């Protein structure tokens, strides 16, 4: 805590030095992994300060982070609901005199939803926001090489074997059952299932904690730090799973509302919807393993969603088409 207080004071001093903003009060936000965050009160209104942990964001990651924030700024200027960023000498990743990296942005009002609890009106608004975001990214931001790609089928089977052996050794019948489901899907499918997935700039972290609502409308999309050139389908499946899947059931009205909102800006046919969800299963399948004491709440939630996809793998088209 002493170190955290020192970092806080160092960053707050830099905010005053760089922008002439005096911080009157602060409230630490205990969300996320390793990065320190504060809501601060100033004469300019409430602002948000986020420190980037040096282990999580070493120097080699800073150019990619700066690029992501530059894109967030462009989206804000286009009217997308997201926080306004403060820049100094053209940079959004700011530094203290001792090299602590941080970002300063507006504090957007709103509330996050408990996972799986979104209503159709909220999902319709979310679909519109994400559809418009994808359209803006497609039109305005130059494409770059793919940042991350799927594991091949042999690689998937290799990690499966390691996780299966672990579950056998720990005699975890629940995990073994889920891994048997995985094995069947892996044996029957390959990455050619995803050849039609679109590649482009994507937020890549649109789970419930990063979406603020104001009643039935999205008030802000948060945390663009992971934005990169990946499969844009992730921005479809992740919010649907995070906001519509509750106790191993999917809110079909919410999914339909999301699709309707998204389609106001970009096509989203049934086959693309199903493919996006299966793509997320493939990406996150390696997270199905014996639970450990330090596993985070989001990780546990992602595992539950992955299990739901596996259990519904063969009937997903019928499920979402209403047949």
N, C-alpha and C positions, 0 to 999 in steps of 0.2 A: 504493500500500500504506500509506503514511503516513496518508492520509485515511481509509482503511478502519480502521486501528488507532485513530484518533481517534474515529470513529463507534462502534466496538466499546466503547471505554472509557467513552464517554458513555452508551451504552445500558446497560452493565453497572452503572454507578453508579446509573442510574435504577431498575434492578431492585432494588438494595439499598435505595434510598431509599423506593420505593413499597411493597415487600413485605417488607423486612427479610431478604432472601435474599442471602447472601454466595456469590459465584461462586468456586469453588476452582480449577477447570480449565475449559478450553474447547477445542473442536475445530471449526474452521471446515468447513462443508459446502459443497462447490463444485458445487452443482446449481441449476438454475433460471436465470432471466434477470435480472441486475442487482441483485436483492435480496440482501443479505448474510444468512447463516444460520450458526448455531452450535449444537452440542450442548454443554451446560454441565453440569458436576458441581457439586452443592450438597449441603448437609446434608439437603435435602428430596428427594434423589435426582436423577437425570438429568432435565434440562429442555431445551426447545428455544426458541431466541430467533430471531426473524426480523425483519430491518429492511426497511421498505418504501421503496424508492428513490423520491426525490421527483419524478424525471422520469417514472417509470412510474406512480406513484400521486400525482398532484398533489392539491391540497386538494379539488377538485370530485369526486374519486373516493372520498374518505374516507367519506361517508355510506353509499354502496353497500357498501363494504368492511366497515364496522361492522355493517350489516344482515346480510351474509353470515356474519360471525362470531357474531352473535347467534343465527342459525339453527343454526350448527354447535354452539353451546353447548346449544341445546334438543335437538338430536339426540343429543348425548352424554348428556344427562340422561335420555333415553328408552332408553339402552342401546346405541345404535349404536356400533360400533367406530370411534372417531375420537379425536383428542387432546383432553384437558381443557384449557380455556382459563382464564387468570388475568384477572380484571377489576379495575379500579380506579375507584371511584365510578361503577360501572355501565357502564363502557366497556371494550371489549376492544382497541381501537386505542389504544395508549399513546404518550406523548410524553416526550421528554427536555426539559431546560430550554432547549435550543437548537432544538427543533422537529423532532428526528429521530423519525419514527414507527416503532413496532415492536409486536410481539405476543409474549407469553410463554405457553407451553403445555407440557403434559407431553410427555415423549419416549417415544413408543411403540416397543416392540421389534418386530422382524420384518425381513423382507428383501423387496426388490423383485425381480421376475422379469425376466430378459431378455425383450424383446418377442417375442411369438409362442410362448412356451415353457410356458404354463400347462397343467397336466393337468386331466382332467375333474373330479376332486375339488375342485381349487382354483376352477375355473369354476363349479361348483355352489354353493360357498360364496359366491363373488362375486355370483352371480345372486340368492341369498337376501338378501344385505346390501343390494344396490341396490333390489331389489323392496320390502324393508321400508322403506328410506329414502324411496322414492317414496310409499309409503303414509302414512308419518308426515308428510311434507311436504304431502301432499294434505289430510290431516285437521286438521293443527294450525297451518298457516301461511296467513294470508290472501293471496289471489292479488292480483297487481299487474299493471299494463299490461305487455305484451310488451316486453322489454328490447332484443331484436334480432330482425330478420326476414330472410328469405331475399332474395337479389338476384332481381329479376325476370328473365325470359328475355332481354329486350333488354339488360339490364345485364350478364348473363352473357356474351352474345355480344360486347358491347363490350369486356369485359376479355379475352375469348378472342382477339379481333382484335389487341389490344395485345401479348399474349403470343406469338401466332403470328408477328407481324411481328418481334418480338425474336428468336425462334428462327430465322427466315429469315435475319436479319441476321448472326447468330452461327453460322449453318450447323450447327445442332445437330439431327442427324437423329433421335436418340432422342427428344428433346422433341417434334419435329414429328410423329412417329408417335403419341405419346400425345395430342397435341392434335387429331389427326385423329379419334381415338377419341372424344374429348370432343365434337367438332363433330357427329358423327353422333347422339350421345345428346341433345345440346341441340336439334338439329333435330327430333327425334322426341318430345320431352317438354316439359312446362311445369310451372310451380309447382302446377297443380291436382293433380298427383300427390301433393302433401303436405297437401291440405286436411283430411284426417282425423288428422293428427299432433296429439298432445295437447300443450297448452301448460300450463306450470306451473313450479314451482320445481325447478331441476335443478343438480347439481354442476357440469356443463359442462366438466369437465377430467379425465375418468376414463381417462387413459392409464396405461400400466404403471408409470411413475415415481411415480404418486400412490396406489399400492395396495401395502400391506404384507401379507405372508403369514407365517404361522407353521406350517410344514409344509403341510398341505392346507387350512388355514382362513385366511380373511382376518383379520388382526390389527388393521388400521387403514386407514381411508380418510383420505387427507391432502389438504391444500391446497384449502380451500373458498373461497378468495378470489374466484373467478369466479362463485360461485353466484348465480343470478339467474332471472328468469322468462323461459324460452326454451322450446324444444321438448324435452320430457322424453325423447324418442326418442334424443337425443344420448347420454344416459347408458346406453343399451342398445348402440348400435352402436360407440361409441368403445372401451369395454373389450373387446368381442368382437374388433374388428379389432386392437387393440393386443396382446391376450393370446393370440389364436388364429391370427393370420396369420403364417406363417413361410415365407420364400423363395417367395413367390407361391403358397402353398397354405394352405387354411383347415383347421383341426382341427375336423372336423364333430362328433366326440364331445365336444369342449370346448364348442362352440356349443350342442349339445343339452343338456349338463349345465347351462349357464348358464340356458337357457330354463326347465328344470325347476325350478331354484332360484328364479328370478324368479316363476314361476307359483304358488309357495306363498303369494304375497302379492298379485299382480296378474296379470290376463290378459296373455298374450303370444302371440297367434296368429301363424301363418306370415306372413300379409300385413303385420302390424305389424313383425315382425322384418325382412322384406325392405325395407319402406318406411323403416325407421330407418337402414338401411345406405345406401340411395340418398339419404336426406336428408343424411347426412354427406358423401357424394360431392358433392352440390350445394353444400354449404357450403364445402368445401375444394378445389373444382375449380380455383379461381384460384391455388392453390399449385403447380399443374403449370406450371412454367416452367423456363427454362435455369438450371441450378444455379450458385450463386455461391459464392466461397471462404468467406464468412462464414456460410453457411447452417447452422443448428443440426442436431444429430443427430435430435431429434424431428421437425423439419420434413422432413428427408429420409425418415424413416420414414413420416410421414403421406402423403408423395407416393407411396411404394411401395404403401400401402394403397389410395390413390385409384386407382392404375393397376389394381390387382387388381379393384376394384369395376367399373371400366369394362370390363375384359376379361370379366367374368362377369355383366354387366348383364342380358342376355337369358335367362340360365339359372339365375338365383338361386333362383327358386321351386323348380325341380327339384332344385337342389343341396341346399337345406336341408330339403326334404321327403323326400329319399332316393330320389326317383323315377329 
